[in-house]
Amino acid sequence: MGIFNELGRQVEQFKRTVQTTADENAAYRCRECDARFHTHHEQCPECGSTNLEPVTEE
């Protein structure tokens, strides 16, 4: 069972890394909950707020 536990741990770490990278490169964010996403929405898919803004590159 040890190999499967280690493999599961590595997969979870990879998923977190991918999500973090995707969030960092998102084009839009919600000012209310700071959710980030790549396409324009009328309201936040996470909290429903309409207080959205494009992410500006510094």
N, CA, C and O of each residue as an XYZ file, in Angstrom:
232
protein
N       0.809     -1.208      0.000
C       0.000      0.000      0.000
C       0.845      1.261      0.000
O       0.344      2.313     -0.397
N       2.078      1.211      0.418
C       2.923      2.392      0.518
C       3.109      3.113     -0.801
O       3.103      4.343     -0.842
N       3.274      2.366     -1.878
C       3.490      2.995     -3.181
C       2.246      3.748     -3.638
O       2.359      4.806     -4.257
N       1.070      3.222     -3.345
C      -0.171      3.891     -3.743
C      -0.421      5.145     -2.913
O      -0.929      6.140     -3.430
N      -0.074      5.106     -1.655
C      -0.190      6.298     -0.815
C       0.739      7.397     -1.309
O       0.342      8.561     -1.379
N       1.964      7.039     -1.649
C       2.929      8.015     -2.161
C       2.470      8.574     -3.503
O       2.566      9.779     -3.734
N       1.981      7.729     -4.377
C       1.486      8.170     -5.671
C       0.299      9.122     -5.487
O       0.228     10.150     -6.162
N      -0.619      8.799     -4.596
C      -1.760      9.666     -4.307
C      -1.321     11.024     -3.788
O      -1.881     12.050     -4.171
N      -0.323     11.033     -2.917
C       0.207     12.284     -2.376
C       0.805     13.128     -3.490
O       0.593     14.340     -3.526
N       1.543     12.512     -4.393
C       2.163     13.238     -5.497
C       1.121     13.795     -6.462
O       1.277     14.906     -6.968
N       0.074     13.042     -6.715
C      -1.001     13.512     -7.593
C      -1.692     14.726     -6.967
O      -1.955     15.706     -7.666
N      -1.987     14.682     -5.684
C      -2.622     15.814     -5.006
C      -1.730     17.049     -5.041
O      -2.223     18.159     -5.246
N      -0.429     16.873     -4.846
C       0.503     17.995     -4.915
C       0.520     18.584     -6.318
O       0.539     19.804     -6.478
N       0.513     17.731     -7.332
C       0.487     18.198     -8.714
C      -0.781     18.987     -8.994
O      -0.720     20.035     -9.638
N      -1.923     18.511     -8.528
C      -3.190     19.219     -8.730
C      -3.156     20.595     -8.089
O      -3.632     21.561     -8.687
N      -2.603     20.709     -6.882
C      -2.495     22.012     -6.216
C      -1.581     22.951     -6.994
O      -1.875     24.139     -7.124
N      -0.480     22.426     -7.508
C       0.451     23.240     -8.281
C      -0.205     23.751     -9.551
O      -0.051     24.922     -9.900
N      -0.931     22.893    -10.245
C      -1.614     23.285    -11.473
C      -2.658     24.361    -11.173
O      -2.746     25.345    -11.908
N      -3.440     24.201    -10.122
C      -4.467     25.172     -9.775
C      -3.850     26.515     -9.410
O      -4.360     27.560     -9.815
N      -2.768     26.501     -8.658
C      -2.089     27.740     -8.274
C      -1.561     28.468     -9.504
O      -1.713     29.683     -9.622
N      -0.943     27.729    -10.418
C      -0.419     28.328    -11.644
C      -1.543     28.902    -12.490
O      -1.411     29.999    -13.033
N      -2.639     28.178    -12.608
C      -3.787     28.664    -13.381
C      -4.343     29.941    -12.758
O      -4.659     30.888    -13.478
N      -4.466     29.981    -11.438
C      -4.978     31.174    -10.761
C      -4.062     32.371    -10.977
O      -4.538     33.490    -11.170
N      -2.760     32.147    -10.946
C      -1.810     33.237    -11.128
C      -1.866     33.820    -12.533
O      -1.526     34.987    -12.730
N      -2.286     33.029    -13.508
C      -2.319     33.471    -14.898
C      -3.722     33.816    -15.378
O      -3.929     34.002    -16.577
N      -4.671     33.905    -14.488
C      -6.053     34.201    -14.863
C      -6.189     35.648    -15.332
O      -5.457     36.530    -14.883
N      -7.129     35.874    -16.234
C      -7.324     37.204    -16.818
C      -8.301     38.069    -16.018
O      -8.280     39.294    -16.146
N      -9.150     37.460    -15.201
C     -10.172     38.198    -14.447
C     -10.166     37.728    -12.993
O      -9.759     36.611    -12.675
N     -10.639     38.635    -12.118
C     -10.766     38.263    -10.701
C     -11.989     38.930    -10.105
O     -12.460     39.961    -10.586
N     -12.486     38.320     -9.051
C     -13.611     38.867     -8.299
C     -13.051     39.710     -7.157
O     -12.179     39.258     -6.414
N     -13.552     40.927     -7.021
C     -13.089     41.792     -5.925
C     -13.631     41.341     -4.570
O     -13.047     41.653     -3.532
N     -14.731     40.619     -4.577
C     -15.352     40.185     -3.318
C     -14.625     38.985     -2.702
O     -14.232     39.026     -1.536
N     -14.446     37.913     -3.491
C     -13.878     36.676     -2.931
C     -12.494     36.342     -3.494
O     -11.892     35.342     -3.103
N     -11.989     37.176     -4.411
C     -10.682     37.010     -5.038
C     -10.575     35.739     -5.886
O      -9.470     35.264     -6.151
N     -11.713     35.187     -6.310
C     -11.676     34.056     -7.238
C     -11.097     34.555     -8.557
O     -11.308     35.706     -8.941
N     -10.374     33.691     -9.240
C      -9.762     34.072    -10.509
C     -10.230     33.118    -11.590
O     -10.418     31.926    -11.345
N     -10.417     33.654    -12.795
C     -10.898     32.844    -13.903
C     -10.400     33.428    -15.210
O      -9.948     34.573    -15.250
N     -10.479     32.653    -16.275
C      -9.859     33.008    -17.545
C     -10.795     33.681    -18.533
O     -10.325     34.337    -19.463
N     -12.072     33.544    -18.368
C     -13.022     34.153    -19.303
C     -13.915     35.137    -18.568
O     -14.142     35.013    -17.365
N     -14.415     36.113    -19.305
C     -15.288     37.124    -18.717
C     -16.632     36.501    -18.325
O     -17.211     35.732    -19.092
N     -17.117     36.830    -17.147
C     -18.424     36.411    -16.655
C     -19.177     37.654    -16.208
O     -18.561     38.646    -15.818
N     -20.486     37.611    -16.260
C     -21.301     38.709    -15.736
C     -21.275     38.724    -14.212
O     -21.347     39.786    -13.593
N     -21.171     37.539    -13.615
C     -21.042     37.458    -12.170
C     -20.067     36.347    -11.817
O     -19.832     35.433    -12.607
N     -19.508     36.441    -10.626
C     -18.484     35.505    -10.171
C     -19.054     34.086    -10.089
O     -20.117     33.880     -9.505
N     -18.357     33.117    -10.666
C     -18.821     31.740    -10.581
C     -18.719     31.156     -9.166
O     -19.348     30.141     -8.868
N     -17.936     31.788     -8.302
C     -17.767     31.292     -6.937
C     -18.791     31.873     -5.963
O     -19.429     31.133     -5.215
N     -18.948     33.212     -5.974
C     -19.792     33.849     -4.959
C     -21.005     34.587     -5.529
O     -21.887     35.000     -4.776
N     -21.056     34.756     -6.857
C     -22.201     35.426     -7.470
C     -22.098     36.940     -7.539
O     -23.008     37.591     -8.053
N     -21.030     37.510     -7.043
C     -20.852     38.962     -7.071
C     -20.707     39.464     -8.513
O     -20.225     38.744     -9.388
N     -21.130     40.701     -8.741
C     -20.928     41.325    -10.049
C     -19.751     42.295    -10.012
O     -19.530     43.037    -10.970
N     -19.015     42.295     -8.944
C     -17.872     43.180     -8.757
C     -16.604     42.508     -9.299
O     -15.748     42.071     -8.530
N     -16.493     42.432    -10.633
C     -15.387     41.744    -11.286
C     -14.477     42.751    -11.967
O     -14.908     43.849    -12.319
N     -13.221     42.377    -12.152
C     -12.280     43.252    -12.831
C     -11.242     42.417    -13.576
O     -10.921     41.297    -13.179
N     -10.724     42.991    -14.669
C      -9.619     42.307    -15.352
C      -8.360     42.411    -14.502
O      -8.160     43.399    -13.795
N      -7.535     41.418    -14.573
C      -6.265     41.430    -13.859
C      -5.268     42.154    -14.738
O      -5.105     41.816    -15.911
N      -4.604     43.142    -14.180
C      -3.617     43.893    -14.944
C      -2.237     43.316    -14.675
O      -1.917     42.938    -13.548
N      -1.435     43.253    -15.710
C      -0.071     42.778    -15.550
C       0.800     43.938    -15.129
O       0.674     45.047    -15.647
N       1.682     43.676    -14.188
C       2.539     44.728    -13.666
C       3.858     44.746    -14.355
O       4.710     45.576    -14.037
